[in-house]
Amino acid sequence: MQADPRALRFAAAVTAVILALVLITGSAWLLAAQAVVFALSIFGASPYGMIFKGIVKSPPRELEDAAPPRFAQGVGLVFALVGLVGYVTQITPLALGATAAALFAAFLNAAFGFCLGCEMFLVIRRLLPAAK
């Protein structure tokens, strides 16, 4: 399956804004909503990607493999869930740390087109060739 890299960066930008709002407001509900978005994105049903497709009508110049971004969404989901545990249990450093780490990764993708989770995916594929 292929993905539009423009939609991926758009989704990363929206994610970065949402995660920044989580850090500002301390809203576990907003982080839970972002966790749902991460989960949907793993299965190719990104709400942010759907919004992008509704706004941008031009076809992409190129497509990229969807597997690395889906893996990255899974990593984002893990960080969001850890952050949720932190908020629910009132372990503030855990909540803030996990949310900030997810925000950092989303910001890198949105601002610079560098997908940290995608790079992790590629490293894992190189280290575990049987996982192909």
C-alpha positions in Angstrom: 0.0 0.0 0.0 1.2 3.5 -0.8 0.7 6.8 1.0 0.8 10.5 0.0 3.7 12.1 1.9 1.9 15.4 1.9 -1.0 13.9 3.9 1.5 12.3 6.3 3.1 15.7 7.0 -0.3 17.3 7.4 -1.3 14.7 9.9 1.9 15.2 11.8 1.3 18.9 11.9 -2.2 18.4 13.3 -0.9 15.8 15.7 1.8 18.2 16.9 -0.9 20.9 17.6 -3.1 18.4 19.5 -0.2 17.1 21.6 0.9 20.7 22.4 -2.6 21.4 23.5 -2.5 18.3 25.7 0.7 19.6 27.4 -0.8 23.1 27.8 -4.1 22.0 29.2 -3.2 18.6 30.8 -6.3 17.1 29.1 -6.3 13.3 29.4 -9.4 13.4 27.2 -7.6 15.2 24.4 -4.7 12.7 24.6 -7.2 9.8 24.6 -8.8 11.3 21.4 -5.3 11.5 19.8 -4.6 7.9 20.8 -7.8 6.9 18.9 -6.5 8.8 15.9 -3.2 6.9 16.2 -5.0 3.6 16.4 -7.2 4.4 13.4 -4.1 5.5 11.4 -2.5 2.1 12.0 -5.3 0.6 9.9 -5.1 3.3 7.2 -8.1 5.2 8.4 -6.4 8.4 9.6 -9.1 11.1 10.2 -6.4 13.7 9.5 -5.5 12.1 6.2 -9.2 12.1 5.2 -9.4 15.8 6.0 -6.3 16.4 3.9 -7.8 14.5 1.0 -10.9 16.6 1.3 -8.9 19.9 1.1 -6.2 19.0 -1.4 -7.4 17.8 -4.8 -4.1 17.6 -6.7 -2.5 14.2 -6.9 0.9 13.7 -5.2 4.0 13.8 -7.3 5.2 10.6 -5.6 3.9 8.1 -3.2 5.8 6.2 -0.4 5.4 2.9 1.2 2.7 3.1 3.9 4.3 0.5 6.2 6.8 2.8 7.9 4.3 5.5 8.7 1.8 3.0 10.0 4.5 1.6 12.3 5.2 5.2 13.4 1.5 5.6 14.2 1.8 2.5 16.4 4.8 4.0 18.2 2.8 7.2 18.7 -0.1 5.1 20.1 2.2 3.5 22.6 3.5 7.0 23.8 -0.1 8.3 23.9 -1.2 5.3 26.0 1.8 5.7 28.4 1.0 9.4 28.7 -2.7 8.5 29.4 -1.5 6.2 32.2 0.5 9.1 33.6 -2.5 11.5 33.5 -4.9 8.9 35.0 -2.6 7.9 37.8 -1.4 11.5 38.3 2.2 10.6 37.7 2.9 13.9 36.1 6.5 13.3 34.9 5.3 10.1 33.0 2.3 12.0 31.5 4.4 15.0 30.4 7.4 12.9 29.3 5.5 10.5 27.1 3.4 13.3 25.6 6.4 15.5 24.9 8.2 12.6 23.2 5.3 12.0 20.9 5.1 15.8 20.3 8.8 15.9 19.4 8.4 13.1 16.9 5.3 14.7 15.3 7.1 18.1 15.1 10.1 16.5 13.4 7.9 15.1 10.7 5.7 18.1 10.3 8.5 20.7 10.2 11.3 18.8 8.6 9.8 15.7 6.9 11.8 13.5 9.2 9.7 10.6 10.5 11.4 9.2 13.5 9.1 6.2 13.7 9.7 5.4 10.0 13.4 5.5 10.6 12.9 3.1 13.5 10.9 0.8 11.2 13.7 0.7 8.7 16.4 0.0 11.3 14.3 -2.8 12.7 13.8 -4.3 9.2 17.6 -4.2 8.6 18.3 -5.8 12.0 15.6 -8.5 11.6 15.6 -9.5 7.9 13.3 -12.3 8.7 10.6 -9.8 9.7 10.1 -8.7 6.1 
